[in-house]
Every structure is written in structure tokens, then in C-alpha cells.
């Protein structure tokens, strides 16, 4: 399940809850619980299937893991447990499907496009998306940004919201950037098993500029939403990670080719990815309060 990584889900989920509250919706606690279960199971599923497929391809056996990349090492230590990872992945995605179908029953078929796309991402990510530089870049952000934030907002309110779409663009950029940076340590190993992401195609140095640009872009939806009158002043709390982002960019620029020295900046990047949507959500809650 890669449990330490699962904290990203509630960080993005709370943003969808915040937009629902901001819209004036009365939250149903049972619906919130189901949304939480469905979202967590989707993340567990993609993690477990990724672990299983990376073990089967031999990637885990040749990767030098870091705290943020290279797999958990669980199946390398206990190869006989590989089927448990597969079962975990399949069972988790079935739970997510069941939750999604419940909300389709409650609110109607407009939720289906998000749900179907989300399921396709979960089951295809490792096997197919990681072999396309463009998909490998945008799919993680799409899953944790528009799909999770807007899906949560819809499940709690029964309708789509432009506010939810705008704020979902922040985790869209952040999470895509997170996966981009986390690919830096695995360039050589990933290339041997047919993966084809941007750090392989362009090299780490070229991707540093892309990383910096995407991280800067993650703050634009917050500023644009406020400037257009869609978001309240409190939402500018989401900019609270800007100074950490600047320090992280400088570290990535300096140590892109020195992985041991890059790891502390990968940790800072994780903090940015978690703290930014949470701070943005807090701003929306405070305005409503």
C-alpha cells in the first residue's frame, strides 16, 4: 500500500470538501465517509498494482530506492507475497468502483465521466502511462487534482463547480511535479524496463527547468481565482509555501545530478505538495466560518 505516501489523498480530498462547504452545501457525514474510503482505496490500488507490476518486470530488483522512489522493497524481501499485492490492488479498486456507483445512483450519471477516467488511470498507470512521456507527466496530477477534488465536491453537492475546478488545478500541477522529481533517481533503472518518461527523454538537467515552471504554475490558479473574484482573500493562505518552493527549486537546480544531495529537496517538495492544498482548504473553511 506504501502507507506513508497515502497522506497525499486526504490533503487533496480536504480541498474538495472545502469547496463543497464554500458553496454552502450541508455536508452529509455518511457521504463524506464514503468519499474518503473510495479515494483512499483508489490510491491504495494504484500503489499496490504499481508495486506488483514493478516487481514482476524486475524493476524493483535493479532500483536503488530512496524514501520517495524505487518502491517499498516489500516484495524484494518477500517475493512469495507478490500475489498479496495484486489482490490488494484489485480488491481496493473494486471498493472504489462500488463507492462510485453509489454516488451515481444518488446524483445521476454526470459523475460517470470522472469515475471512469479515474478507474482507467488506476489500472493503466504502471503498464501504459509510464511509457508515454506526456501521460506520465499529466496523469498523476489529473488523478489527484481535477478528478479527486472535483469528484469529492460533486459527491458532496450533486453538481460540478467552477470553484472546485479552479482550485483543483493547484494539486494538478503539484502532484505532476512531484512525480516528475521523484523520477530523477530512477532514470537508469526505469529505462531498462521500457519506461519512457521525461527525465529519460530530456535528461535531468533539462527537466529541472520544467520542474521549476510547473511548481510556479501551481500557484497561478490561486492568484487567478482570487483576482477573478471566485476565491476569497483567505484562499491566499495557499501561497504560504512559496518561500519553501523557492528554496526547493534552488536545491533541485544545484543537485539534479547528485541524487543523495537531492533527497532533502525531494522531501521539501513533498511538504509543499501536502501543505499547499491544505492551506488553500483552510482558507476556504475560514471564509465560510
Backbone as CSV, one residue per row, in Angstrom:
resi,resn,N_x,N_y,N_z,CA_x,CA_y,CA_z,C_x,C_y,C_z
1,UNK,0.818,-1.225,0.000,0.000,0.000,0.000,0.851,1.273,0.000
2,UNK,2.138,1.159,0.386,3.007,2.335,0.517,2.330,3.392,1.403
3,UNK,2.040,2.976,2.628,1.223,3.774,3.543,1.727,5.204,3.736
4,UNK,3.044,5.451,3.873,3.466,6.847,4.051,3.049,7.776,2.919
5,UNK,2.890,7.220,1.711,2.514,8.046,0.562,1.025,8.406,0.567
6,UNK,0.229,7.672,1.352,-1.220,7.850,1.302,-1.688,9.177,1.886
7,UNK,-0.817,9.893,2.600,-1.194,11.180,3.178,-1.563,12.196,2.101
8,UNK,-1.089,11.973,0.888,-1.424,12.885,-0.202,-2.920,12.885,-0.497
9,UNK,-3.580,11.750,-0.314,-5.006,11.656,-0.627,-5.859,12.561,0.264
10,UNK,-5.779,12.457,1.585,-6.589,13.383,2.390,-6.223,14.848,2.185
11,UNK,-4.956,15.138,1.847,-4.560,16.523,1.595,-5.304,17.091,0.391
12,UNK,-5.524,16.267,-0.634,-6.277,16.713,-1.808,-7.787,16.609,-1.575
13,UNK,-8.180,15.572,-0.836,-9.592,15.349,-0.549,-10.189,16.522,0.222
14,UNK,-9.437,17.051,1.185,-9.962,18.136,2.019,-10.233,19.385,1.185
15,UNK,-9.541,19.519,0.073,-9.785,20.666,-0.801,-11.165,20.548,-1.455
16,UNK,-11.540,19.329,-1.856,-12.883,19.121,-2.403,-13.965,19.337,-1.361
17,UNK,-13.687,18.925,-0.132,-14.635,19.169,0.963,-14.778,20.671,1.197
18,UNK,-13.653,21.387,1.148,-13.680,22.830,1.382,-14.496,23.560,0.324
19,UNK,-14.370,23.151,-0.940,-15.145,23.824,-1.986,-16.637,23.533,-1.822
20,UNK,-16.955,22.321,-1.352,-18.363,21.999,-1.106,-18.920,22.873,0.013
21,UNK,-18.159,23.044,1.089,-18.577,23.910,2.197,-18.669,25.359,1.724
22,UNK,-17.689,25.784,0.941,-17.666,27.151,0.426,-18.904,27.454,-0.417
23,UNK,-19.405,26.432,-1.116,-20.593,26.619,-1.964,-21.878,26.684,-1.151
24,UNK,-21.778,26.377,0.149,-22.952,26.431,1.008,-23.641,25.098,1.204
25,UNK,-23.043,24.010,0.717,-23.665,22.696,0.845,-23.638,22.220,2.299
26,UNK,-24.684,21.536,2.691,-24.732,20.894,4.004,-24.115,19.508,3.855
27,UNK,-23.043,19.258,4.584,-22.312,18.015,4.406,-23.012,16.838,5.072
28,UNK,-23.153,15.777,4.311,-23.680,14.515,4.831,-22.499,13.700,5.348
29,UNK,-22.413,13.403,6.645,-21.241,12.699,7.173,-21.060,11.307,6.578
30,UNK,-22.143,10.650,6.224,-22.029,9.328,5.614,-21.442,9.433,4.211
31,UNK,-21.858,10.444,3.491,-21.288,10.651,2.159,-19.808,10.997,2.255
32,UNK,-19.454,11.830,3.237,-18.044,12.157,3.429,-17.231,10.900,3.726
33,UNK,-17.742,10.028,4.592,-17.029,8.793,4.938,-16.836,7.920,3.705
34,UNK,-17.859,7.827,2.870,-17.754,7.009,1.654,-16.753,7.604,0.674
35,UNK,-16.770,8.930,0.535,-15.798,9.588,-0.341,-14.383,9.293,0.127
36,UNK,-14.165,9.396,1.430,-12.837,9.136,1.993,-12.399,7.701,1.714
37,UNK,-13.293,6.751,1.939,-12.967,5.339,1.705,-12.663,5.107,0.227
38,UNK,-13.506,5.647,-0.649,-13.308,5.438,-2.081,-12.006,6.031,-2.574
39,UNK,-11.686,7.239,-2.121,-10.452,7.896,-2.560,-9.222,7.163,-2.028
40,UNK,-9.254,6.777,-0.763,-8.114,6.062,-0.189,-7.900,4.729,-0.895
41,UNK,-8.989,4.040,-1.192,-8.858,2.746,-1.874,-8.316,2.907,-3.285
42,UNK,-8.669,3.998,-3.961,-8.119,4.245,-5.293,-6.605,4.427,-5.213
43,UNK,-6.151,5.191,-4.225,-4.706,5.414,-4.063,-4.011,4.122,-3.655
44,UNK,-4.607,3.368,-2.741,-4.037,2.077,-2.337,-3.918,1.156,-3.548
45,UNK,-4.943,1.159,-4.383,-4.939,0.269,-5.543,-3.813,0.599,-6.505
46,UNK,-3.647,1.882,-6.843,-2.594,2.232,-7.793,-1.222,1.946,-7.194
47,UNK,-1.066,2.133,-5.878,0.205,1.821,-5.236,0.497,0.327,-5.266
48,UNK,-0.504,-0.485,-4.902,-0.298,-1.935,-4.822,-0.066,-2.532,-6.210
49,UNK,-0.830,-2.078,-7.197,-0.636,-2.580,-8.556,0.719,-2.157,-9.105
50,UNK,1.143,-0.943,-8.772,2.461,-0.475,-9.182,3.547,-1.330,-8.545
51,UNK,3.392,-1.647,-7.279,4.367,-2.481,-6.579,4.442,-3.865,-7.227
52,UNK,3.282,-4.438,-7.523,3.221,-5.772,-8.127,3.862,-5.772,-9.523
53,UNK,3.492,-4.799,-10.338,3.991,-4.771,-11.713,5.482,-4.450,-11.777
54,UNK,5.955,-3.594,-10.883,7.389,-3.286,-10.857,8.207,-4.478,-10.391
55,UNK,7.636,-5.265,-9.501,8.330,-6.482,-9.066,8.364,-7.499,-10.202
56,UNK,7.236,-7.681,-10.876,7.168,-8.663,-11.955,8.065,-8.290,-13.132
57,UNK,8.217,-6.999,-13.395,9.063,-6.564,-14.506,10.547,-6.648,-14.164
58,UNK,10.860,-6.820,-12.889,12.249,-6.855,-12.441,12.803,-5.495,-12.072
59,UNK,11.985,-4.451,-12.204,12.467,-3.104,-11.929,12.921,-2.946,-10.477
60,UNK,12.131,-3.488,-9.553,12.475,-3.346,-8.132,13.825,-3.967,-7.799
61,UNK,14.232,-4.950,-8.589,15.479,-5.668,-8.290,16.716,-4.878,-8.703
62,UNK,16.533,-3.871,-9.571,17.695,-3.123,-10.063,17.652,-1.650,-9.662
63,UNK,16.638,-1.273,-8.886,16.481,0.116,-8.471,17.137,0.346,-7.122
64,UNK,17.813,1.471,-7.012,18.315,1.899,-5.709,17.257,2.800,-5.081
65,UNK,16.478,2.271,-4.118,15.354,3.044,-3.600,15.786,4.239,-2.769
66,UNK,14.958,5.271,-2.801,15.079,6.427,-1.915,13.784,6.470,-1.094
67,UNK,13.671,7.351,-0.110,12.406,7.442,0.626,11.219,7.842,-0.237
68,UNK,11.474,8.324,-1.460,10.399,8.849,-2.292,10.289,8.158,-3.644
69,UNK,11.099,7.164,-3.895,11.073,6.495,-5.191,11.656,5.094,-5.042
70,UNK,11.441,4.283,-6.085,12.071,2.978,-6.114,11.305,1.862,-5.449
71,UNK,10.054,2.108,-5.061,9.242,1.058,-4.447,9.509,0.902,-2.971
72,UNK,8.679,0.079,-2.326,8.786,-0.108,-0.876,9.840,-1.134,-0.491
73,UNK,10.197,-2.009,-1.423,11.139,-3.077,-1.118,10.502,-4.286,-0.476
74,UNK,9.169,-4.242,-0.256,8.491,-5.344,0.437,8.558,-6.649,-0.353
75,UNK,8.305,-6.559,-1.664,8.294,-7.785,-2.464,9.702,-8.264,-2.775
76,UNK,10.650,-7.352,-2.798,12.041,-7.773,-2.954,12.466,-8.618,-1.757
77,UNK,11.984,-8.253,-0.569,12.310,-9.001,0.644,11.499,-10.285,0.764
78,UNK,10.256,-10.266,0.247,9.375,-11.432,0.363,8.698,-11.705,-0.979
79,UNK,9.418,-12.260,-1.933,8.874,-12.459,-3.286,7.608,-13.317,-3.314
80,UNK,7.468,-14.228,-2.374,6.304,-15.107,-2.376,5.001,-14.366,-2.097
81,UNK,5.107,-13.133,-1.614,3.911,-12.355,-1.271,3.405,-11.499,-2.438
82,UNK,3.948,-11.705,-3.630,3.567,-10.851,-4.762,2.058,-10.889,-5.023
83,UNK,1.463,-12.073,-4.908,0.023,-12.172,-5.169,-0.804,-11.366,-4.180
84,UNK,-0.266,-11.173,-2.973,-0.983,-10.354,-1.990,-1.080,-8.904,-2.482
85,UNK,-0.027,-8.438,-3.113,-0.052,-7.079,-3.662,-1.103,-6.976,-4.767
86,UNK,-1.160,-7.992,-5.638,-2.147,-7.995,-6.715,-3.567,-8.032,-6.156
87,UNK,-3.802,-8.892,-5.180,-5.132,-8.998,-4.567,-5.526,-7.685,-3.897
88,UNK,-4.556,-7.057,-3.210,-4.825,-5.773,-2.556,-5.231,-4.720,-3.577
89,UNK,-4.506,-4.680,-4.693,-4.816,-3.704,-5.726,-6.184,-3.912,-6.336
90,UNK,-6.523,-5.163,-6.645,-7.815,-5.463,-7.273,-8.965,-5.227,-6.295
91,UNK,-8.805,-5.698,-5.062,-9.870,-5.519,-4.072,-10.121,-4.036,-3.792
92,UNK,-9.064,-3.263,-3.736,-9.208,-1.835,-3.431,-9.941,-1.100,-4.548
93,UNK,-9.607,-1.422,-5.785,-10.264,-0.716,-6.881,-11.728,-1.128,-6.985
94,UNK,-12.053,-2.347,-6.607,-13.458,-2.779,-6.603,-14.258,-2.009,-5.554
95,UNK,-13.639,-1.724,-4.415,-14.303,-0.905,-3.392,-14.550,0.501,-3.930
96,UNK,-13.543,1.058,-4.605,-13.703,2.389,-5.196,-14.837,2.404,-6.209
97,UNK,-14.923,1.376,-7.040,-15.999,1.286,-8.027,-17.362,1.237,-7.337
98,UNK,-17.448,0.446,-6.259,-18.716,0.333,-5.533,-19.141,1.682,-4.958
99,UNK,-18.190,2.421,-4.396,-18.493,3.742,-3.851,-18.949,4.679,-4.972
100,UNK,-18.235,4.644,-6.094,-18.602,5.497,-7.218,-19.994,5.193,-7.741
101,UNK,-20.338,3.917,-7.844,-21.667,3.542,-8.332,-22.760,3.998,-7.381
102,UNK,-22.443,4.001,-6.078,-23.422,4.503,-5.113,-23.731,5.971,-5.386
103,UNK,-22.685,6.767,-5.616,-22.908,8.191,-5.857,-23.554,8.445,-7.214
104,UNK,-23.304,7.585,-8.190,-24.030,7.681,-9.458,-25.517,7.433,-9.216
105,UNK,-25.813,6.470,-8.368,-27.217,6.181,-8.019,-27.860,7.379,-7.319
106,UNK,-27.104,8.036,-6.418,-27.638,9.166,-5.650,-27.816,10.404,-6.522
107,UNK,-26.784,10.742,-7.340,-26.753,12.025,-8.035,-26.989,11.936,-9.543
108,UNK,-26.888,10.747,-10.117,-27.093,10.628,-11.544,-25.791,10.380,-12.303
109,UNK,-25.918,10.280,-13.615,-24.821,9.799,-14.456,-23.753,10.846,-14.760
110,UNK,-23.932,12.100,-14.348,-22.925,13.114,-14.640,-21.604,12.846,-13.936
111,UNK,-21.638,12.020,-12.912,-20.394,11.676,-12.211,-19.594,10.609,-12.956
112,UNK,-20.240,9.895,-13.856,-19.589,8.771,-14.537,-18.312,9.134,-15.289
113,UNK,-18.267,10.232,-16.047,-17.029,10.531,-16.785,-15.802,10.626,-15.885
114,UNK,-15.942,11.316,-14.731,-14.818,11.401,-13.801,-14.460,10.020,-13.263
115,UNK,-15.479,9.263,-12.898,-15.235,7.943,-12.303,-14.560,6.993,-13.270
116,UNK,-15.042,6.954,-14.503,-14.460,6.039,-15.492,-13.017,6.420,-15.787
117,UNK,-12.761,7.713,-15.955,-11.394,8.150,-16.219,-10.483,7.815,-15.047
118,UNK,-10.978,7.989,-13.827,-10.181,7.656,-12.649,-9.819,6.187,-12.589
119,UNK,-10.780,5.323,-12.860,-10.524,3.877,-12.852,-9.520,3.503,-13.933
120,UNK,-9.661,4.088,-15.110,-8.720,3.803,-16.199,-7.295,4.204,-15.818
121,UNK,-7.157,5.337,-15.132,-5.834,5.772,-14.706,-5.233,4.772,-13.728
122,UNK,-6.029,4.327,-12.761,-5.520,3.397,-11.740,-5.005,2.112,-12.380
123,UNK,-5.780,1.537,-13.289,-5.421,0.225,-13.817,-4.384,0.295,-14.938
124,UNK,-4.196,1.487,-15.531,-3.285,1.583,-16.677,-1.995,2.317,-16.363
125,UNK,-1.877,2.902,-15.165,-0.773,3.816,-14.918,0.590,3.163,-15.136
126,UNK,0.870,2.078,-14.419,2.209,1.490,-14.489,2.488,0.856,-15.841
127,UNK,1.509,0.145,-16.366,1.735,-0.640,-17.577,1.785,0.223,-18.835
128,UNK,0.994,1.290,-18.878,0.876,2.067,-20.109,1.300,3.535,-19.966
129,UNK,0.827,4.209,-18.941,1.093,5.642,-18.819,2.574,5.944,-18.637
130,UNK,3.293,5.061,-17.944,4.718,5.311,-17.710,5.551,5.118,-18.971
131,UNK,4.926,4.695,-20.056,5.629,4.527,-21.318,5.340,5.661,-22.295
132,UNK,4.643,6.667,-21.815,4.374,7.862,-22.613,4.827,9.081,-21.817
133,UNK,5.800,9.843,-22.304,6.277,10.999,-21.535,5.178,11.980,-21.159
134,UNK,4.239,12.244,-22.070,3.180,13.196,-21.785,2.208,12.641,-20.742
135,UNK,1.764,11.399,-20.936,0.835,10.809,-19.972,1.482,10.661,-18.595
136,UNK,2.735,10.260,-18.590,3.441,10.071,-17.331,3.534,11.383,-16.560
137,UNK,3.577,12.498,-17.282,3.653,13.801,-16.630,2.298,14.254,-16.106
138,UNK,1.235,14.156,-16.919,-0.028,14.792,-16.544,-0.995,13.899,-15.777
139,UNK,-0.888,12.576,-15.956,-1.875,11.685,-15.349,-1.880,11.731,-13.816
140,UNK,-0.726,11.744,-13.132,-0.780,11.822,-11.669,-1.505,13.073,-11.178
141,UNK,-1.201,14.218,-11.774,-1.865,15.449,-11.382,-3.344,15.441,-11.706
142,UNK,-3.701,14.828,-12.830,-5.111,14.731,-13.198,-5.876,13.914,-12.168
143,UNK,-5.247,12.820,-11.705,-5.913,11.956,-10.731,-6.127,12.625,-9.389
144,UNK,-5.081,13.284,-8.867,-5.178,13.894,-7.549,-5.729,15.311,-7.584
145,UNK,-5.760,15.925,-8.769,-6.283,17.278,-8.900,-7.735,17.273,-9.323
146,UNK,-8.032,17.510,-10.608,-9.430,17.602,-11.041,-10.286,16.393,-10.692
147,UNK,-9.762,15.177,-10.867,-10.612,14.011,-10.604,-10.954,13.887,-9.129
148,UNK,-9.968,14.024,-8.245,-10.233,13.838,-6.822,-10.960,15.035,-6.222
149,UNK,-10.504,16.240,-6.526,-11.120,17.438,-5.931,-12.526,17.650,-6.471
150,UNK,-12.672,17.615,-7.790,-13.996,17.819,-8.370,-14.923,16.649,-8.076
151,UNK,-14.365,15.432,-8.049,-15.182,14.273,-7.713,-15.709,14.341,-6.297
152,UNK,-14.856,14.782,-5.360,-15.291,14.946,-3.973,-16.376,16.011,-3.873
153,UNK,-16.142,17.143,-4.515,-17.113,18.233,-4.495,-18.464,17.768,-5.062
154,UNK,-18.422,17.026,-6.173,-19.659,16.547,-6.794,-20.370,15.544,-5.894
155,UNK,-19.598,14.625,-5.293,-20.212,13.603,-4.437,-20.901,14.224,-3.224
156,UNK,-20.407,15.385,-2.778,-20.973,16.032,-1.592,-22.055,17.052,-1.922
157,UNK,-22.086,17.528,-3.175,-23.055,18.571,-3.532,-24.030,18.157,-4.619
158,UNK,-23.650,17.188,-5.445,-24.518,16.757,-6.531,-24.388,17.564,-7.802
159,UNK,-23.382,18.435,-7.874,-23.193,19.232,-9.097,-21.727,19.619,-9.235
160,UNK,-21.344,20.003,-10.445,-19.992,20.468,-10.683,-19.877,21.952,-10.339
161,UNK,-18.658,22.355,-10.023,-18.422,23.719,-9.560,-17.181,24.287,-10.237
162,UNK,-17.299,25.527,-10.748,-16.129,26.181,-11.325,-15.068,26.457,-10.267
163,UNK,-15.503,26.744,-9.041,-14.545,26.966,-7.956,-13.733,25.693,-7.719
164,UNK,-14.412,24.546,-7.686,-13.701,23.274,-7.491,-12.718,23.024,-8.628
165,UNK,-13.119,23.368,-9.853,-12.211,23.179,-10.985,-10.973,24.054,-10.843
166,UNK,-11.168,25.332,-10.504,-10.036,26.250,-10.399,-9.067,25.795,-9.319
167,UNK,-9.564,25.477,-8.133,-8.643,25.092,-7.056,-8.013,23.730,-7.320
168,UNK,-8.699,22.877,-8.099,-8.136,21.553,-8.399,-6.886,21.652,-9.267
169,UNK,-6.701,22.785,-9.928,-5.522,22.951,-10.779,-4.244,23.081,-9.950
170,UNK,-4.369,23.541,-8.696,-3.177,23.613,-7.835,-2.607,22.218,-7.576
171,UNK,-3.394,21.246,-7.062,-2.830,19.894,-6.912,-2.529,19.212,-8.245
172,UNK,-3.199,19.626,-9.312,-2.863,19.075,-10.630,-1.393,19.341,-10.949
173,UNK,-0.979,20.599,-10.833,0.414,20.931,-11.107,1.349,20.351,-10.051
174,UNK,0.954,20.434,-8.790,1.824,19.983,-7.698,2.132,18.494,-7.788
175,UNK,1.110,17.675,-7.996,1.315,16.222,-7.978,2.040,15.755,-9.240
176,UNK,1.739,16.363,-10.379,2.502,16.024,-11.584,3.976,16.362,-11.382
177,UNK,4.232,17.500,-10.747,5.606,17.909,-10.469,6.274,16.977,-9.462
178,UNK,5.493,16.519,-8.499,6.018,15.577,-7.506,6.527,14.307,-8.176
179,UNK,5.708,13.737,-9.060,6.123,12.514,-9.749,7.285,12.774,-10.689
180,UNK,7.310,13.948,-11.312,8.426,14.296,-12.190,9.735,14.287,-11.415
181,UNK,9.775,14.952,-10.282,11.006,14.999,-9.486,11.358,13.625,-8.928
182,UNK,10.349,12.861,-8.532,10.612,11.539,-7.961,11.136,10.548,-8.990
183,UNK,11.050,10.905,-10.280,11.610,10.044,-11.329,13.111,10.256,-11.499
184,UNK,13.646,11.349,-10.972,15.067,11.642,-11.155,15.979,10.503,-10.688
185,UNK,15.758,9.917,-9.498,16.687,8.871,-9.050,16.609,7.575,-9.859
186,UNK,15.499,7.371,-10.578,15.251,6.074,-11.211,15.486,6.067,-12.716
187,UNK,16.112,7.108,-13.254,16.242,7.248,-14.707,16.875,6.014,-15.338
188,UNK,18.011,5.609,-14.837,18.744,4.495,-15.454,17.978,3.180,-15.322
189,UNK,17.442,2.918,-14.126,16.710,1.666,-13.914,15.422,1.635,-14.729
190,UNK,14.683,2.735,-14.749,13.420,2.777,-15.492,13.637,2.526,-16.983
191,UNK,14.704,3.064,-17.517,14.969,2.910,-18.947,15.179,1.455,-19.341
192,UNK,15.690,0.641,-18.435,15.977,-0.760,-18.761,14.727,-1.609,-18.900
193,UNK,13.599,-1.164,-18.342,12.368,-1.960,-18.416,11.322,-1.315,-19.321
194,UNK,11.738,-0.340,-20.133,10.843,0.219,-21.138,10.063,1.445,-20.728
195,UNK,10.322,1.960,-19.537,9.652,3.208,-19.172,10.222,4.347,-20.016
196,UNK,9.380,5.357,-20.224,9.788,6.406,-21.159,9.196,7.731,-20.686
197,UNK,9.749,8.225,-19.577,9.261,9.486,-19.037,10.254,10.608,-19.352
198,UNK,9.886,11.824,-19.005,10.665,12.988,-19.440,12.098,13.030,-18.917
199,UNK,12.380,12.657,-17.660,13.784,12.640,-17.248,14.649,11.676,-18.067
200,UNK,14.041,10.629,-18.634,14.781,9.733,-19.536,14.947,10.405,-20.900
201,UNK,13.863,10.982,-21.406,13.871,11.554,-22.751,14.748,12.806,-22.831
202,UNK,14.584,13.698,-21.856,15.254,15.003,-21.915,16.507,15.080,-21.055
203,UNK,16.601,14.199,-20.073,17.691,14.282,-19.110,17.277,15.098,-17.891
204,UNK,17.958,14.862,-16.783,17.588,15.531,-15.536,17.766,17.045,-15.638
205,UNK,18.877,17.490,-16.195,19.168,18.915,-16.241,18.077,19.686,-16.982
206,UNK,17.647,19.167,-18.116,16.592,19.840,-18.876,15.272,19.839,-18.112
207,UNK,15.013,18.772,-17.356,13.760,18.662,-16.616,13.730,19.566,-15.391
208,UNK,14.875,20.052,-14.955,14.901,20.989,-13.832,14.095,22.233,-14.167
209,UNK,14.265,22.762,-15.366,13.520,23.950,-15.770,12.022,23.658,-15.839
210,UNK,11.682,22.463,-16.330,10.279,22.069,-16.386,9.710,21.946,-14.981
211,UNK,10.484,21.330,-14.088,10.053,21.188,-12.692,9.771,22.564,-12.082
212,UNK,10.687,23.502,-12.261,10.526,24.845,-11.694,9.303,25.535,-12.273
213,UNK,9.112,25.410,-13.576,7.973,26.060,-14.220,6.643,25.522,-13.733
214,UNK,6.552,24.203,-13.576,5.300,23.600,-13.118,5.030,23.987,-11.666
215,UNK,6.067,24.007,-10.834,5.875,24.382,-9.433,5.377,25.822,-9.321
216,UNK,5.953,26.717,-10.097,5.478,28.104,-10.113,4.032,28.169,-10.609
217,UNK,3.715,27.365,-11.630,2.361,27.361,-12.192,1.318,26.911,-11.180
218,UNK,1.716,26.123,-10.191,0.747,25.611,-9.216,0.120,26.723,-8.384
219,UNK,0.778,27.874,-8.282,0.237,28.982,-7.507,-0.660,29.901,-8.345
220,UNK,-0.584,29.783,-9.656,-1.349,30.669,-10.531,-2.862,30.503,-10.364
221,UNK,-3.404,29.269,-10.250,-4.852,29.151,-10.062,-5.355,29.864,-8.810
222,UNK,-4.554,29.865,-7.749,-4.965,30.542,-6.519,-5.041,32.048,-6.761
223,UNK,-3.997,32.599,-7.370,-3.970,34.034,-7.654,-5.061,34.416,-8.655
224,UNK,-5.233,33.600,-9.692,-6.244,33.899,-10.710,-7.641,33.810,-10.124
225,UNK,-7.880,32.777,-9.290,-9.197,32.639,-8.665,-9.538,33.822,-7.785
226,UNK,-8.549,34.313,-7.057,-8.777,35.489,-6.211,-8.988,36.735,-7.066
227,UNK,-8.150,36.919,-8.087,-8.258,38.101,-8.948,-9.597,38.160,-9.673
228,UNK,-10.145,37.002,-10.019,-11.425,36.943,-10.732,-12.625,36.992,-9.799
229,UNK,-12.367,37.045,-8.497,-13.460,37.105,-7.527,-14.095,35.772,-7.223
230,UNK,-13.500,34.689,-7.678,-14.045,33.360,-7.413,-13.644,32.838,-6.035
231,UNK,-12.472,33.258,-5.564,-11.941,32.794,-4.289,-11.809,33.963,-3.326
232,UNK,-12.003,33.725,-2.046,-11.900,34.799,-1.057,-10.441,35.101,-0.728
233,UNK,-10.226,36.197,-0.030,-8.867,36.592,0.350,-8.195,35.513,1.196
234,UNK,-8.990,34.843,2.021,-8.416,33.787,2.857,-7.757,32.683,2.035
235,UNK,-8.192,32.495,0.799,-7.615,31.438,-0.038,-6.146,31.690,-0.332
236,UNK,-5.698,32.939,-0.163,-4.293,33.256,-0.418,-3.372,32.589,0.604
237,UNK,-3.954,31.966,1.625,-3.148,31.130,2.521,-2.425,30.038,1.742
238,UNK,-3.002,29.641,0.627,-2.373,28.620,-0.210,-1.029,29.034,-0.757
239,UNK,-0.738,30.332,-0.705,0.567,30.826,-1.159,1.621,30.717,-0.062
240,UNK,1.233,30.177,1.084,2.141,30.122,2.225,3.372,29.264,2.027
241,UNK,3.388,28.445,0.988,4.548,27.578,0.732,5.491,28.153,-0.320
242,UNK,5.228,29.376,-0.754,6.021,29.962,-1.840,7.506,30.024,-1.499
243,UNK,7.837,30.459,-0.282,9.250,30.607,0.077,9.953,29.242,0.133
244,UNK,9.240,28.226,0.624,9.811,26.877,0.620,9.991,26.395,-0.813
245,UNK,9.061,26.741,-1.684,9.171,26.360,-3.094,10.407,26.978,-3.730
246,UNK,10.677,28.252,-3.410,11.866,28.899,-3.954,13.141,28.205,-3.524
247,UNK,13.218,27.851,-2.244,14.402,27.149,-1.739,14.536,25.774,-2.375
248,UNK,13.400,25.115,-2.597,13.425,23.778,-3.196,13.894,23.840,-4.641
249,UNK,13.410,24.811,-5.385,13.855,24.963,-6.779,15.356,25.174,-6.843
250,UNK,15.886,26.027,-5.962,17.333,26.264,-5.958,18.101,24.981,-5.668
251,UNK,17.602,24.166,-4.751,18.262,22.898,-4.435,18.213,21.909,-5.578
252,UNK,17.059,21.840,-6.256,16.929,20.923,-7.395,17.841,21.353,-8.530
253,UNK,17.914,22.660,-8.780,18.817,23.170,-9.820,20.257,22.763,-9.514
254,UNK,20.635,22.851,-8.265,22.027,22.592,-7.880,22.364,21.114,-7.857
255,UNK,21.412,20.272,-7.431,21.752,18.868,-7.170,20.994,17.872,-8.052
256,UNK,20.528,18.292,-9.200,19.749,17.407,-10.065,20.481,16.120,-10.411
257,UNK,21.795,16.190,-10.545,22.581,15.010,-10.928,23.265,14.341,-9.727
258,UNK,23.020,14.844,-8.530,23.624,14.269,-7.324,22.502,13.785,-6.406
259,UNK,22.040,12.573,-6.636,20.820,12.085,-6.001,20.882,12.109,-4.477
260,UNK,21.966,11.667,-3.830,21.972,11.730,-2.360,21.747,13.146,-1.824
261,UNK,22.296,14.152,-2.506,22.116,15.531,-2.071,20.755,16.094,-2.501
262,UNK,20.134,15.438,-3.478,18.817,15.877,-3.948,17.704,15.447,-2.992
263,UNK,17.905,14.363,-2.264,16.841,13.772,-1.449,16.224,14.766,-0.455
264,UNK,17.003,15.596,0.269,16.350,16.562,1.167,15.407,17.523,0.444
265,UNK,15.700,17.832,-0.808,14.830,18.729,-1.568,13.605,17.987,-2.100
266,UNK,13.748,16.690,-2.316,12.577,15.876,-2.627,11.629,15.857,-1.431
267,UNK,12.193,15.816,-0.222,11.373,15.865,0.990,10.655,17.206,1.105
268,UNK,11.362,18.294,0.821,10.733,19.619,0.851,9.616,19.705,-0.179
269,UNK,9.823,19.082,-1.325,8.800,19.089,-2.362,7.530,18.384,-1.895
270,UNK,7.690,17.281,-1.162,6.530,16.573,-0.608,5.773,17.481,0.356
271,UNK,6.493,18.197,1.197,5.854,19.119,2.144,5.037,20.169,1.400
272,UNK,5.599,20.708,0.332,4.874,21.698,-0.474,3.592,21.103,-1.041
273,UNK,3.686,19.877,-1.549,2.541,19.233,-2.192,1.414,18.950,-1.215
274,UNK,1.754,18.685,0.030,0.740,18.405,1.043,0.217,19.703,1.654
275,UNK,1.125,20.615,1.977,0.740,21.823,2.698,-0.068,22.795,1.838
276,UNK,0.250,22.904,0.549,-0.418,23.907,-0.285,-1.922,23.662,-0.404
277,UNK,-2.385,22.453,-0.799,-3.845,22.260,-0.856,-4.506,22.337,0.506
278,UNK,-3.799,21.915,1.565,-4.380,22.002,2.906,-4.560,23.465,3.314
279,UNK,-3.551,24.291,3.076,-3.657,25.715,3.406,-4.759,26.395,2.583
280,UNK,-4.856,26.024,1.329,-5.915,26.569,0.480,-7.291,26.172,1.018
281,UNK,-7.422,24.916,1.428,-8.679,24.439,2.007,-8.992,25.166,3.311
282,UNK,-7.992,25.361,4.149,-8.186,26.086,5.404,-8.701,27.490,5.122
283,UNK,-8.146,28.137,4.097,-8.615,29.462,3.724,-10.093,29.473,3.351
284,UNK,-10.534,28.472,2.608,-11.938,28.390,2.225,-12.828,28.129,3.442
285,UNK,-12.357,27.259,4.343,-13.116,26.996,5.569,-13.229,28.245,6.429
286,UNK,-12.128,28.989,6.558,-12.130,30.194,7.387,-13.073,31.252,6.833
287,UNK,-13.086,31.384,5.518,-14.015,32.356,4.909,-15.442,31.972,5.203
288,UNK,-15.750,30.694,5.055,-17.125,30.235,5.300,-17.480,30.392,6.764
289,UNK,-16.479,30.128,7.645,-16.741,30.267,9.067,-17.004,31.694,9.477
